[in-house]
């Protein structure tokens, strides 16, 4: 970290020097020149033109993404996007045995010599699809067990949400419910109750990445997919991964059996399942054991008959012999939501659990099998996974595709796309939306300007791109959820303009890039501008003769992730977009460098360079 700090120091000094001067703006001007004491240095600010071009994304690769969108998102500026999911289903165990005996052994039950071998008659009792909601794991600032969105004082662990005399931090330590004065309901408040069993209440979560009215149930449809999702591309002689794009439609042509259709409620609390006390175990009280905790999420009952016929009844058959056979047979499920709510889901955490019962023989604990055995019913469980992560590499096993059905952009926005003109407004939208290409300095004489800077021996202290939000457009459209950060990266190499080696490790891991920023700055609770620091990038151009590359600007869900995804652009052109923009449904409107509205000239896009000049 000493090396990183050493690299930061000159820029920090320059920033402090530049901050001591008041400046105004001209076209290509040095402003606020002065002499610091008797030293031959001047600190200045120069402002340069920046050119921005809007680019439309027609379709984007949406398989093998970190999270998947499901539902409808109504953007008041860009229109509605409906997101659907088609995903494979994976065997948790190949060639599974249901019950005690394999299908082959059961088939010989009438002729073998073991009277314990019977036909088990496995019968599905319940099938549940579960996909957990994403939760905000960083949303408890004071670490008192109460997420900030519920906390009366998010910065004080000694606040007392339920007013029972115990602080939230004390309740966390004791395992009592911070939202309920009397956790166990025995009539004695927690601060006076000495018999409250710890951690026997449902935890309340701050659910993340759910857009829309959470108080109204949404209608979910689950269907069997009949489309075979390949892992490898036959056009590459099966040497490369198969790519699927957001424009591919799977319904209604590639779905069959309806497995579920109905309302789903969005709950913020866990569901707890307690064991019942077994009267035959007098010395144990199973009801006092720790409960099974079910996280908030989509949890619906699927068609039992379908899974009886296609899973349990296939025991020992070729369809369940291997995952490749199973993928060909049961090609997956298709998920769709018809209501105005959109959620991001991690399919690697999703599963389908089949609970069944089967016949067995009880020998009453004896080893002989004469006449004291009798038939009993036992319960079993088999899990089908949607996707999974390889425990060693972290790679996703299985395949799923997001389909986006987008409204056409309004005419004004559509006309601003891919016209080759310097934009007065920059239109950014995640998913299969739009991004901007940025060119610094000047289209025609940018190289000359760079040479001028080099010849003047400037020490670049700070360089910024400032993108102002078009508040009139956003406020006039209605309630817009603004992206929290913007991502800027090189169009030719897909490398971000920030350098992670120049960031403090703790800040970088938290998603706070001090030498990049990129975060939305608000005024009066609304977005005002995004400032992106490109000091290191400009120094690369001026000092280290790097190429003045075209830059891409996009919304992002995680500024730290620099991977890209294939995209289909206008006029049938292929390109790439930031992966973290693919999974982000949000959009915004920014002022470009051609912005000329009266009274807002200071909000046009510009490159600001603060420098120290040696005389």
C-alpha positions in Angstrom: 0.0 0.0 0.0 3.0 2.4 0.4 3.6 2.3 -3.3 -0.1 3.2 -3.9 0.1 6.1 -1.4 3.3 7.4 -3.1 1.6 7.4 -6.5 -1.4 9.3 -5.0 0.6 12.0 -3.3 1.5 14.4 -6.3 -2.1 14.4 -7.4 -3.3 15.2 -3.9 -0.9 18.1 -3.6 -2.0 19.4 -7.0 -5.7 19.2 -5.9 -5.0 21.3 -2.8 -3.1 23.9 -4.9 -5.8 24.1 -7.5 -8.5 24.4 -4.9 -7.0 27.7 -3.7 -7.9 29.5 -6.9 -11.3 30.9 -8.1 -11.9 30.2 -11.7 -14.2 30.9 -14.6 -14.4 29.1 -17.9 -13.4 29.8 -21.5 -13.0 27.5 -24.4 -9.4 26.3 -24.2 -8.2 28.6 -21.5 -5.9 28.6 -18.5 -7.8 30.3 -15.7 -6.7 31.7 -12.3 -3.0 31.8 -13.0 -0.8 33.0 -10.2 2.5 32.6 -8.4 2.7 30.6 -5.2 5.0 32.6 -2.9 8.3 33.1 -4.7 8.3 29.7 -6.4 8.2 29.5 -10.2 4.9 27.5 -10.3 1.4 28.4 -11.4 -1.7 26.5 -10.7 -4.4 26.6 -13.3 -7.5 25.1 -14.7 -8.1 24.3 -18.4 -11.4 23.4 -19.9 -11.7 21.3 -23.1 -14.4 20.1 -25.4 -15.8 16.6 -25.1 -17.9 14.9 -27.7 -20.6 12.4 -26.9 -22.5 10.1 -29.2 -25.6 8.0 -28.2 -25.5 4.3 -29.1 -28.5 2.0 -29.1 -28.3 -1.6 -28.0 -30.7 -3.8 -29.9 -29.9 -7.0 -28.0 -27.3 -8.1 -25.5 -26.0 -11.4 -24.3 -28.0 -12.5 -21.3 -26.8 -16.0 -20.4 -24.2 -16.6 -17.8 -25.0 -13.3 -16.1 -24.6 -12.9 -12.3 -28.3 -12.1 -11.6 -31.4 -12.3 -13.8 -34.2 -9.8 -14.1 -37.8 -11.0 -13.8 -41.0 -8.9 -14.2 -41.9 -5.5 -15.6 -40.1 -2.3 -15.1 -41.9 0.9 -16.1 -39.3 3.6 -16.9 -41.2 6.9 -17.3 -38.6 8.1 -19.9 -37.7 4.9 -21.8 -40.9 2.9 -21.6 -41.6 -0.6 -20.2 -39.3 -3.5 -20.2 -40.7 -7.0 -19.6 -38.0 -9.5 -18.4 -38.5 -13.2 -18.6 -36.3 -16.1 -17.6 -35.7 -19.5 -19.2 -33.4 -21.7 -17.1 -32.1 -25.2 -17.1 -32.8 -27.5 -14.2 -30.0 -29.6 -12.7 -30.0 -32.9 -10.9 -28.5 -32.7 -7.5 -27.5 -36.3 -7.9 -27.3 -38.3 -11.1 -29.2 -41.6 -11.4 -30.9 -40.9 -8.0 -32.5 -43.5 -5.8 -35.8 -42.6 -4.3 -36.6 -44.3 -1.0 -34.4 -47.1 0.2 -34.0 -49.2 -2.9 -33.3 -48.7 -6.6 -36.0 -49.2 -9.2 -34.3 -52.4 -10.3 -34.2 -53.8 -6.8 -37.9 -52.9 -6.3 -38.8 -54.7 -9.5 -37.3 -57.9 -8.1 -38.9 -57.5 -4.7 -41.4 -60.4 -5.3 -38.7 -62.9 -6.1 -35.7 -62.1 -3.9 -35.1 -63.7 -0.5 -35.2 -60.5 1.6 -38.6 -59.8 3.0 -37.6 -56.2 3.7 -37.4 -55.5 0.0 -40.8 -54.2 -1.1 -42.2 -52.0 -3.8 -41.9 -48.6 -2.2 -44.6 -46.8 -4.2 -42.9 -43.4 -3.9 -45.6 -40.7 -4.1 -45.0 -37.0 -4.5 -46.6 -35.0 -1.6 -45.3 -31.5 -2.3 -43.1 -29.7 -4.9 -41.8 -26.2 -4.1 -40.0 -23.8 -6.3 -37.9 -21.4 -4.2 -35.8 -18.4 -5.4 -34.6 -16.1 -2.7 -34.8 -12.3 -3.0 -31.6 -10.4 -3.0 -30.9 -8.6 0.3 -28.8 -5.6 1.2 -26.0 -7.0 3.2 -24.5 -3.6 3.9 -27.6 -1.8 5.0 -27.0 -1.8 8.7 -24.7 1.1 9.3 -24.4 0.7 13.1 -24.4 -3.1 13.1 -27.2 -3.4 15.6 -29.3 -6.0 13.8 -31.9 -3.5 12.5 -31.4 -2.5 8.9 -31.1 1.2 8.2 -34.5 1.4 6.4 -36.2 0.3 9.7 -33.8 1.8 12.2 -35.0 4.9 14.1 -31.3 6.0 14.2 -29.2 4.1 11.7 -26.0 5.5 13.2 -26.7 4.7 16.8 -26.6 1.1 18.0 -28.1 2.2 21.3 -31.4 3.2 19.7 -34.4 1.2 20.9 -36.8 0.4 18.0 -39.6 -1.3 20.1 -39.2 0.8 23.2 -38.8 -2.1 25.6 -35.8 -0.7 27.5 -33.3 -2.8 25.6 -31.1 -1.2 22.9 -31.1 -2.7 19.5 -27.5 -3.8 20.0 -28.5 -5.5 23.3 -31.4 -7.3 21.7 -29.0 -8.6 19.0 -26.6 -9.9 21.6 -29.4 -11.6 23.6 -31.2 -13.0 20.6 -34.5 -11.2 21.2 -36.7 -9.5 18.6 -35.8 -5.8 18.3 -39.2 -5.1 16.7 -41.3 -6.8 19.5 -41.3 -5.8 23.2 -42.3 -9.3 24.2 -40.5 -11.7 21.9 -41.9 -15.0 23.3 -45.4 -13.5 23.9 -45.6 -14.6 27.6 -46.8 -11.2 28.8 -43.4 -10.1 30.1 -41.4 -7.5 28.2 -37.9 -8.5 27.0 -36.1 -6.2 29.4 -37.6 -8.0 32.4 -38.0 -11.5 31.0 -35.2 -14.0 32.0 -36.7 -17.0 30.3 -36.9 -15.9 26.6 -35.3 -18.5 24.4 -32.8 -16.8 22.0 -33.1 -16.5 18.3 -36.6 -17.9 17.9 -38.1 -15.1 15.9 -38.1 -14.3 12.1 -35.4 -11.9 11.0 -36.5 -8.9 9.0 -34.5 -8.1 5.9 -33.8 -5.1 3.8 -34.8 -6.6 0.4 -32.7 -5.3 -2.5 -33.3 -4.8 -6.2 -37.1 -5.0 -6.2 -38.7 -2.2 -8.2 -42.4 -1.5 -8.0 -45.1 -1.8 -5.4 -44.0 -4.4 -2.9 -47.2 -4.3 -1.0 -49.3 -5.8 -3.8 -48.9 -9.5 -4.7 -47.6 -10.1 -8.3 -48.8 -12.9 -10.6 -46.2 -15.5 -11.5 -46.3 -18.1 -14.3 -44.0 -21.1 -14.3 -44.0 -23.3 -17.4 -42.0 -26.2 -18.7 -39.5 -25.1 -21.3 -39.1 -27.1 -24.4 -36.1 -25.2 -25.7 -32.7 -27.0 -25.5 -30.1 -24.6 -24.1 -26.7 -25.7 -25.4 -23.6 -25.0 -23.3 -21.2 -25.0 -26.3 -21.6 -23.4 -29.7 -21.7 -25.9 -32.6 -20.6 -23.1 -35.0 -17.2 -23.1 -33.2 -16.9 -26.8 -33.4 -18.1 -26.9 -29.7 -14.9 -25.0 -28.6 -16.6 -21.9 -27.4 -19.5 -21.2 -25.0 -22.9 -20.7 -26.6 -24.2 -17.2 -26.5 -27.9 -16.3 -26.1 -29.3 -12.8 -26.5 -32.0 -10.8 -24.9 -34.0 -10.7 -28.1 -34.6 -14.5 -28.2 -38.3 -15.4 -27.5 -39.1 -18.7 -25.8 -42.8 -18.2 -25.2 -45.3 -19.2 -26.5 -43.5 -21.4 -29.0 -41.1 -23.2 -26.7 -43.2 -23.8 -23.5 -45.6 -26.6 -22.7 -46.9 -27.8 -19.3 -48.2 -25.1 -16.9 -46.5 -25.8 -13.5 -47.8 -22.8 -11.6 -49.8 -19.6 -12.1 -50.9 -17.4 -9.3 -50.1 -14.6 -6.9 -46.9 -14.3 -5.0 -46.5 -12.0 -1.9 -43.3 -10.1 -1.2 -42.5 -10.7 2.4 -39.5 -9.1 4.2 -39.3 -11.6 7.0 -38.1 -15.2 7.2 -40.5 -18.0 7.6 -39.7 -20.3 10.6 -40.5 -24.0 10.8 -40.4 -25.5 14.3 -40.3 -29.2 14.9 -43.1 -30.8 16.9 -42.3 -32.7 20.1 -42.2 -36.4 19.6 -44.1 -38.0 22.5 -42.0 -41.3 22.2 -38.8 -39.4 23.1 -39.6 -38.5 26.7 -36.2 -37.1 27.5 -36.1 -34.8 24.5 -38.3 -31.9 23.5 -37.8 -31.4 19.8 -40.0 -28.3 19.8 -37.1 -26.5 21.5 -34.6 -27.2 18.8 -33.5 -24.4 16.5 -36.1 -23.7 13.8 -35.5 -24.2 10.1 -35.2 -20.7 8.6 -36.7 -20.0 5.1 -35.4 -16.7 3.6 -37.8 -14.3 1.9 -38.2 -15.1 -1.7 -40.4 -16.6 -4.4 -41.8 -19.8 -2.9 -44.7 -21.5 -4.8 -46.1 -25.0 -5.1 -45.6 -26.6 -8.5 -47.8 -29.3 -10.1 -47.3 -32.6 -8.2 -48.6 -34.8 -11.0 -46.0 -33.4 -13.4 -43.1 -34.2 -11.1 -44.5 -37.6 -10.2 -44.6 -38.6 -13.9 -41.4 -36.9 -15.0 -39.1 -37.4 -11.9 -40.1 -40.1 -9.4 -41.6 -42.4 -12.0 -38.4 -42.1 -14.0 -36.3 -43.7 -11.3 -33.7 -45.9 -12.9 -34.6 -44.7 -16.4 -32.1 -43.2 -18.9 -33.6 -39.8 -18.5 -32.1 -39.5 -15.0 -28.9 -41.4 -15.7 -26.8 -38.3 -16.3 -27.2 -34.5 -16.3 -26.8 -34.5 -20.1 -29.6 -37.0 -20.5 -31.8 -35.0 -18.1 -31.1 -31.7 -19.9 -32.3 -33.2 -23.1 -35.4 -34.7 -21.4 -36.4 -31.9 -19.0 -35.1 -28.8 -20.7 -35.9 -26.4 -18.0 -38.6 -23.9 -16.8 -39.8 -20.6 -18.1 -40.7 -17.8 -15.7 -42.8 -14.7 -16.4 -44.5 -12.0 -14.4 -47.4 -10.0 -15.8 -47.5 -7.2 -13.2 -45.6 -4.0 -12.7 -42.9 -5.3 -10.5 -39.3 -6.2 -11.4 -36.8 -8.1 -9.3 -33.2 -9.3 -9.7 -32.7 -12.9 -8.7 -29.6 -15.1 -8.2 -30.6 -18.4 -9.8 -27.7 -20.2 -8.3 -29.6 -20.0 -5.0 -32.8 -21.3 -6.5 -34.1 -24.8 -6.4 -37.1 -27.1 -6.8 -37.6 -29.4 -3.8 -39.7 -32.6 -4.2 -41.0 -34.1 -1.0 -42.4 -37.6 -1.2 -43.4 -40.5 0.9 -42.8 -44.2 0.3 -43.6 -47.6 1.9 -41.0 -49.2 4.1 -40.7 -52.1 6.6 -40.1 -51.6 10.3 -38.3 -54.4 12.1 -38.9 -52.8 15.5 -35.2 -52.5 16.0 -34.4 -56.2 15.7 -32.1 -57.9 13.3 -34.3 -60.9 12.5 -37.0 -60.5 10.0 -39.5 -63.2 11.1 -42.9 -62.0 11.9 -42.4 -58.7 13.9 -42.0 -56.4 11.0 -44.8 -54.1 9.7 -45.4 -51.6 6.9 -44.8 -47.9 7.6 -44.7 -44.7 5.6 -41.5 -42.8 5.5 -40.7 -39.4 3.9 -37.9 -38.5 1.4 -36.7 -35.4 -0.4 -35.0 -34.7 -3.7 -33.7 -31.4 -4.9 -33.4 -30.0 -8.4 -31.2 -27.0 -8.7 -31.7 -24.2 -11.2 -28.0 -23.2 -11.6 -25.1 -23.8 -9.3 -21.6 -22.4 -8.7 -18.6 -24.6 -8.9 -17.2 -24.7 -5.4 -13.6 -24.6 -6.6 -13.7 -22.1 -9.5 -16.9 -20.1 -8.8 -18.0 -20.7 -12.4 -21.7 -21.1 -13.0 -22.8 -24.6 -13.9 -25.9 -24.7 -16.0 -27.5 -22.2 -18.4 -30.2 -19.6 -18.2 -31.3 -16.8 -20.5 -33.0 -13.4 -19.8 -35.4 -12.2 -22.5 -36.2 -8.5 -22.6 -39.2 -7.2 -24.4 -38.8 -3.4 -24.6 -41.1 -0.6 -25.7 -39.8 1.5 -28.6 -38.0 4.6 -27.4 -39.9 7.9 -27.8 -39.2 9.6 -31.1 -36.9 12.3 -29.7 -34.7 9.7 -28.0 -34.8 7.3 -31.0 -33.7 10.0 -33.4 -30.7 10.9 -31.2 -29.3 7.3 -31.5 -26.5 6.4 -33.8 -26.8 9.6 -35.9 -23.1 10.5 -35.6 -23.9 13.8 -34.1 -22.5 15.3 -31.0 -25.3 14.9 -28.5 -27.0 17.7 -26.6 -28.4 15.0 -24.3 -26.9 11.7 -23.3 -29.4 8.9 -22.9 -28.2 6.0 -20.7 -30.3 2.9 -20.1 -29.4 -0.5 -18.7 -30.4 -3.9 -20.1 -30.8 -3.9 -23.8 -30.9 -0.1 -23.7 -28.3 2.5 -24.7 -24.9 3.9 -23.8 -22.7 6.7 -24.9 -19.3 7.0 -26.6 -17.1 9.8 -25.4 -14.2 11.4 -27.3 -11.9 13.8 -25.5 -10.6 17.1 -26.8 -11.6 17.4 -30.5 -12.5 15.1 -33.4 -10.2 16.9 -35.8 -7.3 18.4 -33.9 -7.2 16.4 -30.6 -3.7 15.2 -31.3 -2.5 18.8 -31.7 -4.1 19.8 -28.4 -2.4 16.9 -26.6 1.0 17.9 -28.1 0.5 21.4 -26.9 -0.1 20.2 -23.3 3.0 18.0 -23.5 5.1 20.9 -24.7 4.0 23.1 -21.8 5.3 20.5 -19.3 2.1 20.6 -17.2 1.9 18.5 -14.1 -1.7 17.1 -14.2 -3.1 17.3 -10.7 -6.7 16.4 -11.4 -8.8 15.8 -14.5 -12.6 15.4 -14.4 -15.5 14.7 -16.6 -18.7 16.2 -15.1 -22.0 14.9 -16.4 -25.0 17.1 -15.2 -28.4 15.4 -14.9 -31.2 16.9 -17.0 -33.5 17.5 -14.2 -36.2 19.1 -16.4 -36.5 15.9 -18.4 -36.4 13.6 -15.3 -38.8 15.6 -13.2 -41.2 16.1 -16.1 -41.4 12.4 -16.7 -42.4 11.4 -13.2 -40.7 9.3 -10.6 -37.4 8.2 -11.9 -35.0 5.9 -10.0 -31.6 7.3 -10.8 -28.5 5.1 -11.3 -26.2 5.5 -8.3 -22.9 5.3 -10.4 -21.7 5.5 -13.9 -19.0 3.3 -15.5 -16.5 4.7 -18.0 -14.2 2.3 -19.9 -12.1 2.1 -23.1 -14.1 1.1 -26.1 -11.2 -0.7 -27.8 -9.9 -2.8 -24.9 -12.9 -2.8 -22.5 -10.5 -1.7 -19.7 -11.9 0.7 -17.2 -10.4 4.2 -17.0 -9.8 3.7 -13.3 -6.8 1.7 -12.1 -7.7 -0.5 -9.1 -4.0 -0.5 -8.0 -4.4 3.2 -7.2 -7.3 2.6 -4.9 -7.3 1.8 -1.2 -8.2 -1.9 -0.9 -10.9 -1.4 1.7 -12.5 1.4 -0.3 -12.3 -0.6 -3.5 -13.9 -3.7 -1.9 -16.7 -1.5 -0.6 -17.3 -0.1 -4.2 -15.9 3.4 -3.3 -13.3 4.4 -5.8 -11.6 7.5 -4.5 -9.6 8.2 -7.6 -12.6 7.6 -9.9 -15.7 8.6 -8.0 -18.5 8.2 -10.6 -21.2 8.5 -7.9 -24.4 10.5 -8.2 -24.1 13.8 -6.3 -27.5 15.0 -5.1 -29.0 18.4 -4.3 -32.3 18.7 -2.4 -32.6 14.9 -2.6 -32.4 14.7 -6.4 -29.5 13.9 -8.7 -27.4 16.9 -9.8 -24.3 15.5 -11.5 -21.8 12.7 -11.8 -18.1 13.5 -11.6 -15.7 11.0 -13.0 -12.0 11.5 -12.2 -9.8 10.5 -15.1 -6.5 12.0 -13.8 -4.6 8.7 -14.2 -6.0 8.3 -17.7 -5.0 11.8 -18.8 -1.5 11.3 -17.3 -1.2 8.1 -19.3 -1.9 10.1 -22.5 0.3 13.1 -21.7 3.1 11.5 -19.8 3.2 8.0 -21.1 2.1 8.5 -24.7 -0.9 6.2 -24.4 -3.6 6.4 -27.0 -6.4 8.8 -26.6 -9.0 6.1 -26.9 -12.8 6.4 -27.4 -14.5 5.8 -24.1 -17.8 4.1 -23.4 -20.2 5.4 -20.7 -22.9 3.2 -19.2 -24.9 2.6 -16.0 -23.6 -0.1 -13.7 -24.7 -2.3 -10.9 -21.1 -2.8 -9.5 -18.4 -0.3 -10.4 -15.7 -2.9 -9.5 -16.7 -5.4 -12.2 -15.1 -4.7 -15.6 -16.2 -7.6 -17.7 -18.2 -7.0 -20.9 -20.9 -8.9 -22.8 -21.5 -9.2 -26.5 -24.2 -6.9 -27.9 -26.0 -6.4 -31.2 -25.9 -2.7 -32.0 -27.6 -0.6 -34.7 -27.5 -1.6 -38.4 -26.6 -5.2 -37.5 -23.2 -4.2 -36.0 -21.7 -6.3 -33.3 -20.1 -4.8 -30.2 -19.7 -5.1 -26.5 -21.3 -3.5 -23.5 -20.5 -3.5 -19.8 -21.8 -6.7 -18.1 -23.0 -4.7 -15.1 -25.2 -2.5 -17.3 -26.9 -5.7 -18.7 -28.3 -6.5 -15.3 -29.3 -2.9 -14.4 -32.8 -1.8 -15.4 -32.2 1.9 -14.6 -31.7 4.9 -16.9 -31.0 8.6 -16.8 -30.6 11.6 -19.1 -27.5 13.8 -18.9 -26.5 17.0 -20.7 -24.0 16.6 -23.5 -21.4 18.9 -24.8 -23.8 20.3 -27.4 -26.2 21.5 -24.7 -27.0 25.1 -25.3 -30.2 25.8 -23.2 -30.2 29.4 -22.0 -29.1 29.8 -18.4 -27.7 26.3 -18.3 -24.5 26.8 -20.3 -22.4 25.8 -17.2 -24.0 22.3 -17.3 -22.7 21.3 -20.7 -20.3 18.3 -20.7 -16.7 19.3 -20.4 -13.3 18.1 -19.5 -11.7 20.0 -16.6 -7.9 19.7 -16.1 -6.3 21.2 -13.0 -2.6 21.4 -13.5 0.6 23.0 -12.2 2.9 24.6 -14.7 6.7 24.9 -14.3 8.0 28.2 -15.6 
